[in-house]
Amino acid sequence: MKLFKNIGLTGLFFFGIIACTNFVNYSAVENYEITADAYFQSPADYQAAVVGAYDPLQWLYMDVLIGDIASDNSLSGGESATDIIGIQDIDNMTQTPNNDVLTSLWKYLYEGINRVNYLEENKNKINFNGKEALYGEVYFLRAYYYFELVKFFGDVPLFTKARLVANDSGSLKRNPKSEVYAQIETDLKNAIKVLPTAQSQKGRVTKFAAQALLGKAYLFQDKFTEAAAMLENVMGVYSLASDYGSQFLKSGENGSESVFEIQYTNKSEWWDWQYLPQGTEGNFGIVHNGPRAFNGPIYASGWSFNVPVSDLYNSFETGDTRRDASILDIVAFANATGTTYAEGYKHTGYYNNKYIPRAGESSAQTELNYLTNYRAIRYADVLLMAAEAYNRSGNDAKALGYLNQVRRRAFGDTNHDITATGATLTQLIWDERNFELSMEGHRFFDLVRTGQAASKINGFIEGKNEVFPIPQQEVDISHLKQNSGY
Amino acid sequence: MKSFLVLVFLCFVGLSVYSQNNEIKGIVVDINGVSLPGVSVIIKNSTKGTTTDFDGNFTISNINVGSTIVFSYMGYVTNEIVMNNLDFLKVTLIEDTEKLEEVIIIGYGSQKVSKISGSVSTVSKNSIEKLKPVRFEEALQGQAAGVNVISSGSPGSKPTVLIRGIPSYTGTDPLVVIDGVQLTMDDMNSLNPGDIESINVLKDAALSAIYGVKGGNGVIVVKTKSGKRDVKTTFSYDSYYGVQQVTNTINVLNAREYMVILNEASAATGAGVVFSNINNTVGTNWQKEVLVDAPIFSHSLTAQGGSHTTSYFISAGYLGQDGVVGGGNKSYFNRTNFSANFNTNLSDNLVFIANTSYANIKSSGLPENSISSVLSNALNFDPTVSPYDADGNFGISNTITQEIINPLAQIHNTYNYGNNNKITGKLELQYNVLKNLKVTSRLGYNYVDIYGKYFNPLVFYGVGHNSTNAHADLSPIVTTGSDGTRTSTHNRVGETKTNYFSYTYEIYGNYNFKINEDNSFETVLGMSLGKNQGENVTANAQDVPFNSWDYADVSSATGSSASQTAGSWQYIKRNLSYFTRINYDYKGKYLASFTGRVDGSTSFGKNNKFAFFPSVSLGWVLSNEKFFKSKIVNYLKLRGSYGTVGNDNISPQFSRISTFPKYNFNNVIVSGSTLQSIPNNNVSWENQVQYNIGFDIKIFSSKIALTADYFQKSVSDLLFNPTLSLYLGTPDYPASNIGKTKSYGTDISLTYKDTYGDNFGINSSLSFTKAINKVIQINNGDKFIWGAGYGIPWTTLTRFEQGFSPGYFYGYKTDGIFQNQNEIVSHATQDGAQPGDIRFVDINGDGKIDAQDRTKIGDPFPKFTVGWNLNLNFKNVDFSIFTYASIGGDIFRAYERNLNYTNRFAKTLTRWHGEGTSTIEPRVTFIDSNNNRRASDRYVEDGSFFKIKNIQLGYSLPLSLYKKSGFTKIRIYTQVKNAFTFTKYSGFDPEISSGVLDTGIDRGTYPQPRIVSAGINVKF
């Protein structure tokens, strides 16, 4: 009898345990994790997701370097011929589809787009005051990311409805550039409708920023009339900084000339730099431009990439205040101050004085953590874009007005005003763009847009180098067609 | 035991019948002179007899001169002695090792070796005692066929252990089961190898399937020592002291050679010489500066014994090992162990077992096997710099401004400390419901508490060096911005607390029965329930007073509250399982076994919470057949098994909103959010199908034994994180079951054991392990996954790729050196190439050298490994030697930094410097426009090696010398570990371990030092 009792008890025990199979169910809250199901329940969730959509802007520091290194403005530099090979190749116009810099760029831009689309996907979960205006920022960001993509790669996969999931992998094809531009226009028009003209927080997108970007997008499609009309909305809203160079200092951040600025700060901690570039709020691009083994005042040491060439330095007219504000003549500076430095690869004797490590502007991870914002759209740029748009749509008078505003600030007088018209004026406006905007990441795309690239850039192959190669990894995984020539 | 009881009974009967007065007294001892209680002492061909008492003494009355007394004791060879007189008799019984090994521990039970139809490798206590390993895995290397162990020289570090190859991408660590408690290899740093009784490696599905989803990488079953009932307490003390030494250094340029080469490299770019005077510098050999002779010592004291109802084993141990790189101030591993294993009868049929093991580990380490490791700095730092300058400060290079630093300064500036407390054990009740039905209820637990601290002081490695954060006087660098704001550099301290806790509750019944005497069944049925959790809290602060380690603590740091940060993480995993096993044998001739386990885990998707893992095995003992008549072959068994096991090495999946993204408005950082991970509700177990066939044969009176197995493992639903289209952005993609792998190979173990007369014994074993791994399918866009890499800029090197072996090296193939411009022109377009540069092979034949020309350039895993063990005993002297060979693995030399001003390696002296001067070594230049240093077969070397891993010579002092002092054994020995390495590899050590897809990349690996030691074993 005892035997049966024992067996029975044992059996009962087993059955008792069998009943509790939910022992292996898992709920994310056990690890204090937020799941998607529990999100987008309050305006704060939307606000946070929008911040998340801004975040990838900070990862795009290499776009800025490439804009000049790929052009005739600057050389790759760095420590040696193998220091960031992706950059070295781009300088030589020998970039291949296996270019880590371009691959990262592609990924970061698409992360931005997916974050925007995740907001699109959840747009209608709740309603609250200010939601429409908030989505204005969201659509601007998508336009910004897609614009960078078309500038770099031409035709790219286009999607807008929702964040992609694993099953979408390999399912997309490249959409024609025109369709991408159409989406950029739609997004910006929608943004303009709802965005406020001013934001209480510096760094947030305004209606004018959206109009300026839309004008730029038109210009890149040679839609001069639309561009002129759109940019006209921004005229007079901003004013040029009286001292050209001051706007690139810390004190000039988000200044009177700033239309759209990508925000960085040195308040990230050193451990945030373990997750590059996602973890940090500092501008990682800055240290790349710094003078090598620098030991002296005002500036700080860096990695000697993106070194301006003497042709650029010498191209400025006498009396143009923009030369020294744009380019640091390290040899002269060293002689004057007793500074020591080392010569990096492709040393030219010049450094980018707009985006350069400045003493005291980094903290925590002091070598890397620079606060320098990227002035993505400056009012001077808007004026020159408007000048070009008017000139190329037949209104030279308007064009000259805007162009000379820029020149008067540069020279501090009216003696350098331009009076030319027609095609001559067009070329002068293009040249002026580089005097004004050199070393700010615009040059390569302007040269391509205006058809000057082949004549200005060594090694540039027409019909190929207008766009960069689609990352090989993407071609392999997603079977996207490669750009021709690569 | 049964026969013992019968004997006692018979003795009792016998004593009541006879009543003569011839009495004999004596004592029974083992070969070490330890008295043996409970030995049966019977007069041959009679029922008369007795058993020895607690002290091994016995008395037999009524005995006649001329009779034979039979002494028998479980586990010992029976001894028969003819009584020529009735003097005091001292009888020595010799351990029967063969019989001891007959029963081995397997999952949820034990089994006679002769009845096992699965595949198992065993390492005995004897091998462990001879090897004196710091971690027990060392004892598996070359001793357990089928197990490949790749060790590291770093004190206490976890080696790579591969049981029969690499079937999985998500981890290869086998499950370790200690006395029934499931643990991981990460827990093994706390196990004192001296406490181990035996190690059994369950290699095939027949044996490991009872651990189901945990068994995919094989199972190592460890039994720790326990006491014996009715045995007086015996104490044992073991101690050794050794000196560790790195015997091999790498040839780098000396100061003069360095200057000559740099001048040439500079001249190659058209610039002037770097050093105008190359004659009067005394150089520094940095390797000599950082490699030190470091001590290792160990003490271990154990007590074991038992009363009639209780047995116990108690041990205390201490191991101190200093690092040979940098020395014991900054690199050490000190372990203190206490264990107590108790086993007691609560009632006639209820046994209670409590095993408790406590370990404390204190450690400190220096960076290793990376570009920032001490050895990497020692190899690459400027040899013209003195270790210290005239003022006694660390020497500084004016030309090296990136990463590479004076390694002595690095050692000085590295501060960290870890304190690890661990309690592992079990509480177990065994209830003998019936004679053959036993129910076991067991709670196994493991609690780990880890405290860590680091301190990053203000350091100075030269002005403008990117690792410098202070002025030369170590004051912080304060800078003032254009608007007057001041920023400063800071020192930093961080403290971290981590807890791991896991428990497994198991209840199972073992029921053994027979049908018609010939059909024996052994069955198990049970269930298991386990939880595994971990949590961590970290705090960091800056501005430690006096920039000093003595004051380094978060509590003492004076930095603003804004500069203090805290973080935490945690995880939870639960498993629920049911298992059964039925072993059957017919007359010991035909064997069959069936195992099944149902496993459930929190790791898996909603749609696949449970899975079933079955296995079957069959065996045929030919030598038990009537028709089998051989004088040579004593034993022959054929075995075969088939089954499945699994792997659940992934995290639970869900759509996770991350609050990690940030942006800043108004110069204030604001937190954002994004969807960070996307779940896969269908994700399931990695199902591994295994086949095994093998045989065991013993010949010449079992003096020679051979076991050979062939295995095959295939995984058809390999788990890994897919690489998806890049346009999906940067979220985490969940693991999916989207690949296939296959492994196959052979394990062979051959042993030879013999004695010649009373004084000479020989015992030798040879093990052979071969496993070939292949990735059959990767359902990933590009059919591969990147593994590890090296260097700055980061270069990924290893791949897990369809059609290849896992973790192979991927890079360019070289084809000599361009001797002149014509050769460059006639070769495929290779941008930047100049005469003297390396010619790379145009693998895809498209006429240009680019990333598409990369291919397989090496495979880090050996084709096979062989271990050979020889033990000799002659009278009181014992000698053992153990060698290990690993053949066919490649090594990628990744420690060469190759900055313009870093040091070069001796082969640079044979560089190209004009047509015809070299076809191997490229020119030196400051502008390497050809990128000669790209990952290529230039850096791949054959890493095959033959090591004499251990030599030990021992001498047991004759018992007569100290018999009266109470000692029962004193043995002294001397030992040399890692005595000699024979290899063609040019680096420190060809054995390089740091994770499976990171095997064979030498970034300045921590070499295994030669350890010369002397020790003593005492029993009393």
HADDOCK unambig.tbl for C-alpha pairs under 7 A between the chains (distance, minus, plus):
assign (segid A and resid 3 and name CA) (segid B and resid 433 and name CA) 6.96 0.50 0.50
assign (segid A and resid 24 and name CA) (segid B and resid 574 and name CA) 5.68 0.50 0.50
assign (segid A and resid 24 and name CA) (segid B and resid 575 and name CA) 6.03 0.50 0.50
assign (segid A and resid 24 and name CA) (segid B and resid 576 and name CA) 6.65 0.50 0.50
assign (segid A and resid 24 and name CA) (segid B and resid 600 and name CA) 6.20 0.50 0.50
assign (segid A and resid 24 and name CA) (segid B and resid 601 and name CA) 5.14 0.50 0.50
assign (segid A and resid 24 and name CA) (segid B and resid 602 and name CA) 4.59 0.50 0.50
assign (segid A and resid 25 and name CA) (segid B and resid 602 and name CA) 5.49 0.50 0.50
assign (segid A and resid 26 and name CA) (segid B and resid 602 and name CA) 5.40 0.50 0.50
assign (segid A and resid 28 and name CA) (segid B and resid 654 and name CA) 6.98 0.50 0.50
assign (segid A and resid 31 and name CA) (segid B and resid 570 and name CA) 6.15 0.50 0.50
assign (segid A and resid 31 and name CA) (segid B and resid 571 and name CA) 6.09 0.50 0.50
assign (segid A and resid 33 and name CA) (segid B and resid 656 and name CA) 6.77 0.50 0.50
assign (segid A and resid 34 and name CA) (segid B and resid 656 and name CA) 5.86 0.50 0.50
assign (segid A and resid 34 and name CA) (segid B and resid 657 and name CA) 5.38 0.50 0.50
assign (segid A and resid 35 and name CA) (segid B and resid 654 and name CA) 6.81 0.50 0.50
assign (segid A and resid 35 and name CA) (segid B and resid 655 and name CA) 5.23 0.50 0.50
assign (segid A and resid 35 and name CA) (segid B and resid 656 and name CA) 4.66 0.50 0.50
assign (segid A and resid 35 and name CA) (segid B and resid 657 and name CA) 5.53 0.50 0.50
assign (segid A and resid 36 and name CA) (segid B and resid 655 and name CA) 5.36 0.50 0.50
assign (segid A and resid 36 and name CA) (segid B and resid 656 and name CA) 5.99 0.50 0.50
assign (segid A and resid 36 and name CA) (segid B and resid 657 and name CA) 5.84 0.50 0.50
assign (segid A and resid 48 and name CA) (segid B and resid 671 and name CA) 6.55 0.50 0.50
assign (segid A and resid 48 and name CA) (segid B and resid 672 and name CA) 4.00 0.50 0.50
assign (segid A and resid 48 and name CA) (segid B and resid 673 and name CA) 5.23 0.50 0.50
assign (segid A and resid 49 and name CA) (segid B and resid 672 and name CA) 5.53 0.50 0.50
assign (segid A and resid 49 and name CA) (segid B and resid 673 and name CA) 4.71 0.50 0.50
assign (segid A and resid 49 and name CA) (segid B and resid 674 and name CA) 5.81 0.50 0.50
assign (segid A and resid 50 and name CA) (segid B and resid 672 and name CA) 6.97 0.50 0.50
assign (segid A and resid 51 and name CA) (segid B and resid 662 and name CA) 6.54 0.50 0.50
assign (segid A and resid 51 and name CA) (segid B and resid 663 and name CA) 6.06 0.50 0.50
assign (segid A and resid 51 and name CA) (segid B and resid 671 and name CA) 6.93 0.50 0.50
assign (segid A and resid 51 and name CA) (segid B and resid 672 and name CA) 4.61 0.50 0.50
assign (segid A and resid 51 and name CA) (segid B and resid 673 and name CA) 6.96 0.50 0.50
assign (segid A and resid 52 and name CA) (segid B and resid 661 and name CA) 5.28 0.50 0.50
assign (segid A and resid 52 and name CA) (segid B and resid 662 and name CA) 6.33 0.50 0.50
assign (segid A and resid 52 and name CA) (segid B and resid 672 and name CA) 4.53 0.50 0.50
assign (segid A and resid 52 and name CA) (segid B and resid 673 and name CA) 4.89 0.50 0.50
assign (segid A and resid 52 and name CA) (segid B and resid 674 and name CA) 5.72 0.50 0.50
assign (segid A and resid 54 and name CA) (segid B and resid 663 and name CA) 6.58 0.50 0.50
assign (segid A and resid 55 and name CA) (segid B and resid 661 and name CA) 6.26 0.50 0.50
assign (segid A and resid 55 and name CA) (segid B and resid 662 and name CA) 5.86 0.50 0.50
assign (segid A and resid 55 and name CA) (segid B and resid 663 and name CA) 5.25 0.50 0.50
assign (segid A and resid 80 and name CA) (segid B and resid 927 and name CA) 6.04 0.50 0.50
assign (segid A and resid 81 and name CA) (segid B and resid 927 and name CA) 5.86 0.50 0.50
assign (segid A and resid 81 and name CA) (segid B and resid 928 and name CA) 5.70 0.50 0.50
assign (segid A and resid 81 and name CA) (segid B and resid 929 and name CA) 5.24 0.50 0.50
assign (segid A and resid 82 and name CA) (segid B and resid 928 and name CA) 6.99 0.50 0.50
assign (segid A and resid 82 and name CA) (segid B and resid 931 and name CA) 6.04 0.50 0.50
assign (segid A and resid 84 and name CA) (segid B and resid 793 and name CA) 6.71 0.50 0.50
assign (segid A and resid 98 and name CA) (segid B and resid 851 and name CA) 6.51 0.50 0.50
assign (segid A and resid 107 and name CA) (segid B and resid 726 and name CA) 5.56 0.50 0.50
assign (segid A and resid 107 and name CA) (segid B and resid 727 and name CA) 6.19 0.50 0.50
assign (segid A and resid 107 and name CA) (segid B and resid 729 and name CA) 5.26 0.50 0.50
assign (segid A and resid 107 and name CA) (segid B and resid 730 and name CA) 6.74 0.50 0.50
assign (segid A and resid 108 and name CA) (segid B and resid 729 and name CA) 6.45 0.50 0.50
assign (segid A and resid 110 and name CA) (segid B and resid 727 and name CA) 5.24 0.50 0.50
assign (segid A and resid 110 and name CA) (segid B and resid 728 and name CA) 6.61 0.50 0.50
assign (segid A and resid 110 and name CA) (segid B and resid 729 and name CA) 5.02 0.50 0.50
assign (segid A and resid 111 and name CA) (segid B and resid 728 and name CA) 6.79 0.50 0.50
assign (segid A and resid 111 and name CA) (segid B and resid 729 and name CA) 3.81 0.50 0.50
assign (segid A and resid 111 and name CA) (segid B and resid 730 and name CA) 5.73 0.50 0.50
assign (segid A and resid 114 and name CA) (segid B and resid 728 and name CA) 6.97 0.50 0.50
assign (segid A and resid 114 and name CA) (segid B and resid 729 and name CA) 6.59 0.50 0.50
assign (segid A and resid 115 and name CA) (segid B and resid 674 and name CA) 6.53 0.50 0.50
assign (segid A and resid 164 and name CA) (segid B and resid 728 and name CA) 5.72 0.50 0.50
assign (segid A and resid 166 and name CA) (segid B and resid 724 and name CA) 6.91 0.50 0.50
assign (segid A and resid 169 and name CA) (segid B and resid 724 and name CA) 5.54 0.50 0.50
assign (segid A and resid 169 and name CA) (segid B and resid 725 and name CA) 4.92 0.50 0.50
assign (segid A and resid 170 and name CA) (segid B and resid 725 and name CA) 5.88 0.50 0.50
assign (segid A and resid 201 and name CA) (segid B and resid 665 and name CA) 5.69 0.50 0.50
assign (segid A and resid 201 and name CA) (segid B and resid 666 and name CA) 5.69 0.50 0.50
assign (segid A and resid 202 and name CA) (segid B and resid 665 and name CA) 5.48 0.50 0.50
assign (segid A and resid 202 and name CA) (segid B and resid 666 and name CA) 4.96 0.50 0.50
assign (segid A and resid 203 and name CA) (segid B and resid 665 and name CA) 5.35 0.50 0.50
assign (segid A and resid 203 and name CA) (segid B and resid 666 and name CA) 6.88 0.50 0.50
assign (segid A and resid 251 and name CA) (segid B and resid 483 and name CA) 6.57 0.50 0.50
assign (segid A and resid 263 and name CA) (segid B and resid 664 and name CA) 6.16 0.50 0.50
assign (segid A and resid 263 and name CA) (segid B and resid 665 and name CA) 6.96 0.50 0.50
assign (segid A and resid 264 and name CA) (segid B and resid 664 and name CA) 6.71 0.50 0.50
assign (segid A and resid 265 and name CA) (segid B and resid 667 and name CA) 6.03 0.50 0.50
assign (segid A and resid 281 and name CA) (segid B and resid 663 and name CA) 6.66 0.50 0.50
assign (segid A and resid 293 and name CA) (segid B and resid 401 and name CA) 6.85 0.50 0.50
assign (segid A and resid 293 and name CA) (segid B and resid 464 and name CA) 4.53 0.50 0.50
assign (segid A and resid 293 and name CA) (segid B and resid 465 and name CA) 6.91 0.50 0.50
assign (segid A and resid 294 and name CA) (segid B and resid 464 and name CA) 6.09 0.50 0.50
assign (segid A and resid 295 and name CA) (segid B and resid 464 and name CA) 6.50 0.50 0.50
assign (segid A and resid 301 and name CA) (segid B and resid 464 and name CA) 6.44 0.50 0.50
assign (segid A and resid 359 and name CA) (segid B and resid 479 and name CA) 5.66 0.50 0.50
assign (segid A and resid 359 and name CA) (segid B and resid 480 and name CA) 6.32 0.50 0.50
assign (segid A and resid 359 and name CA) (segid B and resid 481 and name CA) 5.64 0.50 0.50
assign (segid A and resid 360 and name CA) (segid B and resid 479 and name CA) 4.48 0.50 0.50
assign (segid A and resid 360 and name CA) (segid B and resid 480 and name CA) 4.71 0.50 0.50
assign (segid A and resid 360 and name CA) (segid B and resid 481 and name CA) 4.20 0.50 0.50
assign (segid A and resid 360 and name CA) (segid B and resid 485 and name CA) 6.95 0.50 0.50
assign (segid A and resid 360 and name CA) (segid B and resid 486 and name CA) 5.96 0.50 0.50
assign (segid A and resid 360 and name CA) (segid B and resid 487 and name CA) 5.39 0.50 0.50
assign (segid A and resid 361 and name CA) (segid B and resid 481 and name CA) 5.89 0.50 0.50
assign (segid A and resid 363 and name CA) (segid B and resid 487 and name CA) 6.08 0.50 0.50
assign (segid A and resid 363 and name CA) (segid B and resid 488 and name CA) 6.82 0.50 0.50
assign (segid A and resid 364 and name CA) (segid B and resid 489 and name CA) 6.66 0.50 0.50
assign (segid A and resid 367 and name CA) (segid B and resid 466 and name CA) 6.98 0.50 0.50
assign (segid A and resid 474 and name CA) (segid B and resid 725 and name CA) 5.97 0.50 0.50
assign (segid A and resid 474 and name CA) (segid B and resid 726 and name CA) 5.91 0.50 0.50
assign (segid A and resid 476 and name CA) (segid B and resid 781 and name CA) 6.21 0.50 0.50
assign (segid A and resid 476 and name CA) (segid B and resid 782 and name CA) 5.30 0.50 0.50
assign (segid A and resid 477 and name CA) (segid B and resid 724 and name CA) 6.82 0.50 0.50
assign (segid A and resid 477 and name CA) (segid B and resid 725 and name CA) 5.79 0.50 0.50
assign (segid A and resid 477 and name CA) (segid B and resid 781 and name CA) 3.64 0.50 0.50
assign (segid A and resid 477 and name CA) (segid B and resid 782 and name CA) 5.10 0.50 0.50
assign (segid A and resid 478 and name CA) (segid B and resid 725 and name CA) 5.64 0.50 0.50
assign (segid A and resid 478 and name CA) (segid B and resid 781 and name CA) 6.71 0.50 0.50
